[in-house]
Amino acid sequence: MSNPAIKRYLPWVVAIALFMEQLDSTIVNTAIPAIAASLHVTPLSLKAVVASYILSLAVGIPVSGWMADRYGTRRVFSIAVVIFTLSSILCGLAVNVSMLIAARILQGMGAAMMMPVGRLAIIRTFPKSELLMAMNFVIIPALIGPLLGPTVGGLIVHWLSWREIFFINVPVGLAALFLIHRHMPDYRGDAPRPLDFTGLALFGSGAALLSWLLEIFGEHEIGMTPAVILLLVSLSLLVAYAWHANHAAYPLLRLTLFRVRTFRVAVVGGFITRLGVGGLPFLLPLLYQLGLGLPAWQSGLLMMPTAAAAMGMKLLSGPILRRYGYRKVLILNTVMMGLTISFFSWVDTATPIALIVVLGLAQGFFNSLQFSSMNSMAYADIETSDSSMASTISSSLQQMSLSFGLACGSLITSWYLGGLPQTDHLAVINALHYAFLTLGGLTILSSLSFWTLHSRDGESVSKGNLQDMP
């Protein structure tokens, strides 16, 4: 943990991989209308392309912690980058929606090993007093992806085709592999546990079925009775996993960690909060392109202020948390996030571009502070021996919440659209406006989950000597 060379280079290694992942995600969101036109489907139906990727993250992440403990962080991280890069090529070669979704699932499996393993390496390298700064340092370069992604994706779609957006990952992936070989530490578990196949089957199938139901229900392709039955089956699988985890010697996700109050509030509160914001990266490009009639490259430009503000906030989150504490910041900031989401319901063809930019800046500012706070506080009272399991649980539920948030956002929009054609710009923009109001209200309500925090919670992370950080 005291090796200065590892401390110096590890944040850059993890940031390059996260940059590739974030760049891919934001480019895909911007290109959704172009992909829909090319493959002859409706844009809202392509939420499966985004949701399948996020869902495969949620299902694959639990295995990544076990793999890192058994095979080492360097090997698993390298394999993850290889899978992500090769599956990106397959996405670019897709000839229909089914092939694209299958490639995105494989891509999500690669990303599932990248995020928690990179986070685990950071947690094991830096002491708690330096953890917040280390995570922010990793995220700042990674946020260049969302900063460039919408614009680069818009320009590529405008001048070339949507297929080229996936091929950008190839040179970035090769650069990441070079850096991993040179600078990635090889941490392993002290006593690698056996893989919980029963837990993986219960948790994975339950989470996958629940997310699939949300997506299919939004397309009205299933009757109410089958939907209710499948919903009960998915919830039963998740309840069965909870029972199994409490009785297994080596559960896939050790739920006893939720007895740690700061971890419980950060993970569960973060899950609820992300349900409100999870659909924004998908819905905002639709608002700009279908509702306002902007081309993809202009829509991409309007997404840049959010990423730029998020980068700036990473430099300020540490001092803010030290000054006001996690409890005050999370309660107030969650409300501000909800209000910002609601304000997008004002955006129409008459809205000045400057006002849209201000809203984007506010969204990036509050979102960044929220995620920095929740992600760092989760490890405030976690023992080092439990860091791998804590990272796995946190990453799994984080991705599940984003998947459910995306499905809920699209479902709400489809419900407000009321069966009207998506070529009707006025109907689309009205539906999106009501969706933003609904999601904003849900986000504001989620602030209640942080009231159980104490005023000094998280001080082991937010305060301390930060002079040794790169």
Residue pairs with C-beta under 8 A, 6 or more apart in sequence:
1 124
1 125
1 126
1 127
3 125
3 185
5 183
6 125
6 183
6 185
7 125
7 126
7 468
7 469
7 470
8 470
9 179
9 182
9 183
10 121
10 122
10 125
10 183
10 184
10 185
11 122
11 134
11 137
11 138
11 470
12 141
12 179
12 183
13 118
13 176
13 179
13 180
13 183
13 184
14 118
14 119
14 121
14 122
14 138
15 137
15 138
15 139
15 140
15 141
15 142
16 141
16 172
16 175
16 176
16 179
17 77
17 80
17 81
17 114
17 118
17 176
17 180
18 114
18 115
18 118
18 138
18 139
18 141
18 142
18 145
19 141
19 142
19 144
19 145
19 172
20 81
20 84
20 145
20 169
20 172
20 173
20 176
21 84
21 111
21 114
21 115
21 142
21 145
22 142
22 143
22 145
22 146
22 149
23 144
23 145
23 146
23 148
23 149
23 152
23 168
23 169
23 172
24 88
24 107
24 145
24 149
24 165
24 166
24 168
24 169
25 53
25 145
25 146
25 149
25 281
26 145
26 146
26 149
26 150
26 153
26 281
26 303
26 307
27 149
27 150
27 152
27 153
27 156
27 165
27 168
28 49
28 50
28 53
28 153
28 165
29 50
29 149
29 150
29 153
29 281
29 282
29 285
29 303
30 149
30 150
30 153
30 154
30 157
30 285
30 296
30 299
30 300
30 303
31 153
31 156
31 157
31 162
31 165
31 296
32 43
32 46
32 49
32 50
32 282
32 285
32 286
33 43
33 285
33 286
33 289
33 290
33 296
34 157
34 161
34 162
34 296
35 46
35 49
35 100
35 162
36 42
36 43
36 45
36 46
38 161
38 162
39 96
39 97
39 100
41 97
42 422
43 286
43 290
43 422
44 218
44 286
44 410
44 413
44 414
44 417
44 422
45 97
45 219
46 97
47 215
47 218
47 282
47 406
47 407
47 410
48 97
48 101
48 215
49 97
49 100
49 101
49 104
50 104
50 281
50 282
50 406
51 211
51 215
51 403
51 406
51 407
52 101
52 104
52 105
52 108
53 104
53 105
53 107
53 108
53 111
54 108
54 399
54 402
54 403
54 406
55 105
55 108
55 207
55 208
55 211
55 212
55 399
55 400
55 403
56 104
56 105
56 106
56 107
56 108
56 109
56 112
57 108
57 109
57 111
57 112
57 115
57 399
57 403
58 112
58 207
58 211
58 396
58 397
58 399
58 400
58 403
59 112
59 203
59 204
59 207
59 208
60 108
60 109
60 112
60 113
61 112
61 115
61 116
61 392
61 395
61 396
61 399
62 199
62 200
62 203
62 204
62 252
62 253
62 392
62 396
63 112
63 195
63 200
63 252
64 76
64 80
64 112
64 113
64 115
64 116
64 117
64 392
64 395
65 116
65 117
65 120
65 388
65 389
65 391
65 392
66 192
66 193
66 195
66 196
66 252
66 392
67 76
67 113
67 117
68 76
68 116
68 117
68 120
68 187
68 188
68 189
68 388
69 188
69 189
69 192
69 193
69 388
70 188
70 189
70 192
71 188
72 186
72 187
72 188
73 117
73 120
73 121
73 184
73 185
73 186
73 187
73 188
74 180
74 184
74 185
74 186
75 186
76 113
76 117
77 113
77 114
77 117
77 118
77 121
77 180
77 184
78 177
78 180
78 181
78 184
79 113
80 110
80 111
80 112
80 113
80 114
80 117
81 110
81 114
81 173
81 176
81 177
81 180
82 110
82 173
82 177
83 106
83 107
83 109
83 110
83 113
84 107
84 110
84 111
84 114
84 169
84 173
85 110
85 169
85 170
85 173
85 174
87 103
87 104
87 106
87 107
87 109
87 110
88 107
88 166
88 167
88 169
88 170
88 173
89 166
89 167
89 170
90 99
90 103
90 106
90 107
91 100
91 103
91 104
91 107
91 166
92 163
92 164
92 165
92 166
92 167
93 163
94 100
94 103
94 163
112 399
115 395
116 391
116 392
116 395
118 138
119 135
119 391
119 395
120 187
120 387
120 388
120 391
121 184
121 185
121 187
122 131
122 134
122 135
122 138
123 131
123 379
123 387
123 391
124 185
124 187
124 384
124 387
125 134
125 185
126 134
127 464
128 379
128 380
128 460
128 461
128 464
129 460
129 461
129 463
129 464
129 465
129 466
130 464
130 465
130 466
130 468
130 469
131 376
131 379
131 461
132 317
132 318
132 321
132 372
132 376
132 461
132 462
133 318
133 466
133 469
134 469
135 372
135 375
135 376
136 314
136 315
136 317
136 318
136 372
137 469
137 470
139 314
139 372
140 311
140 314
140 315
143 307
143 310
143 311
143 314
144 307
144 311
145 307
146 303
146 306
146 307
146 310
147 304
147 307
147 308
147 311
149 300
149 303
149 307
150 285
150 299
150 300
150 301
150 302
150 303
150 304
150 307
151 297
151 300
151 301
151 303
151 304
152 165
152 168
152 300
153 165
153 296
153 300
154 295
154 296
154 297
154 298
154 299
154 300
154 301
155 297
155 300
156 162
156 164
156 165
156 168
157 165
157 296
157 297
158 295
158 296
158 297
189 388
190 385
193 250
194 250
195 252
196 248
196 250
196 251
196 252
198 244
198 248
199 241
199 244
199 245
199 248
199 251
199 252
199 253
200 252
202 237
202 238
202 240
202 241
202 244
203 237
203 238
203 241
203 252
203 253
205 234
205 237
206 234
206 235
206 236
206 237
206 238
206 240
206 241
207 234
207 238
207 400
209 230
209 233
209 234
209 237
210 231
210 234
210 235
210 238
210 404
211 400
211 403
211 404
211 407
213 222
213 227
213 230
213 231
213 234
214 404
214 407
214 408
214 411
215 407
215 410
216 222
216 227
217 227
217 411
218 407
218 410
218 411
218 414
218 415
219 414
222 230
241 252
241 253
242 255
244 251
245 251
245 252
245 253
245 254
245 255
246 255
246 256
253 389
253 392
253 393
253 396
254 386
254 389
254 393
255 393
257 263
257 382
257 386
257 389
257 390
257 393
258 264
258 267
258 268
260 381
260 382
261 381
261 452
261 457
262 377
262 378
262 380
262 381
262 453
262 457
262 458
263 378
263 379
263 380
263 381
263 382
263 390
263 394
265 377
265 449
265 450
265 452
265 453
265 457
266 374
266 375
266 377
266 378
266 394
267 374
267 378
267 393
267 394
267 397
267 398
268 397
268 449
269 330
269 374
269 446
269 449
269 450
270 371
270 374
270 375
270 378
270 394
270 397
270 398
270 401
271 397
271 398
271 400
271 401
272 401
272 446
272 449
273 334
273 337
273 370
273 374
273 401
273 443
273 446
273 449
274 398
274 401
274 402
274 405
275 401
275 404
275 405
275 408
275 442
275 446
276 337
276 338
276 341
276 405
276 439
276 440
276 442
276 443
276 446
277 337
277 341
277 367
277 405
277 439
277 443
278 401
278 402
278 403
278 404
278 405
278 406
278 408
278 409
279 405
279 406
279 407
279 408
279 409
279 410
279 412
279 413
279 435
279 439
280 341
280 363
280 409
280 439
282 406
282 409
282 410
283 409
283 410
283 413
283 432
283 435
283 436
284 302
284 303
284 344
285 299
285 303
286 413
286 428
286 432
287 344
287 347
287 429
287 432
288 294
288 298
288 299
288 302
289 295
289 296
289 299
290 422
290 425
290 428
290 429
291 347
291 348
291 349
291 425
291 428
291 429
291 432
292 347
292 348
292 349
292 429
293 349
293 425
294 302
302 353
302 356
302 357
302 360
303 360
304 360
305 357
305 358
305 360
305 361
305 364
306 360
306 361
306 363
306 364
306 367
307 364
308 361
308 364
309 360
309 361
309 362
309 363
309 364
309 365
309 368
310 364
310 365
310 367
310 368
311 368
312 365
313 364
313 365
313 368
313 369
313 372
314 368
314 372
316 369
317 368
317 369
317 372
317 373
318 462
318 466
320 329
320 369
321 329
321 372
321 373
321 376
321 458
321 462
322 462
322 463
325 455
325 456
325 457
325 458
325 459
325 462
326 373
326 377
326 453
326 457
326 458
326 462
327 450
327 453
327 454
327 455
327 457
328 455
329 369
329 373
330 370
330 373
330 374
330 447
330 450
330 453
331 447
331 450
331 451
332 447
333 366
333 369
333 370
333 373
334 370
334 443
334 444
334 446
334 447
334 450
335 444
335 447
336 362
336 366
337 363
337 366
337 367
337 370
337 443
338 440
338 441
338 442
338 443
338 444
338 445
338 446
338 447
339 440
339 444
340 359
340 362
340 363
340 366
340 440
341 363
341 436
341 439
341 440
341 443
342 436
342 437
342 440
342 441
343 359
343 362
343 436
343 440
344 359
344 432
344 433
344 436
345 432
345 433
345 434
345 436
345 437
345 440
346 355
346 433
347 355
347 356
347 359
347 433
348 429
348 433
349 429
373 458
375 394
376 458
376 461
376 462
377 457
377 458
377 461
378 390
378 394
379 387
379 390
379 461
380 457
380 458
380 459
380 460
380 461
381 460
382 390
408 439
409 435
409 439
412 434
412 435
412 438
412 439
413 431
413 432
413 435
414 431
416 430
416 431
416 432
416 434
416 435
417 427
417 428
417 431
418 427
418 431
420 427
420 431
421 427
422 428
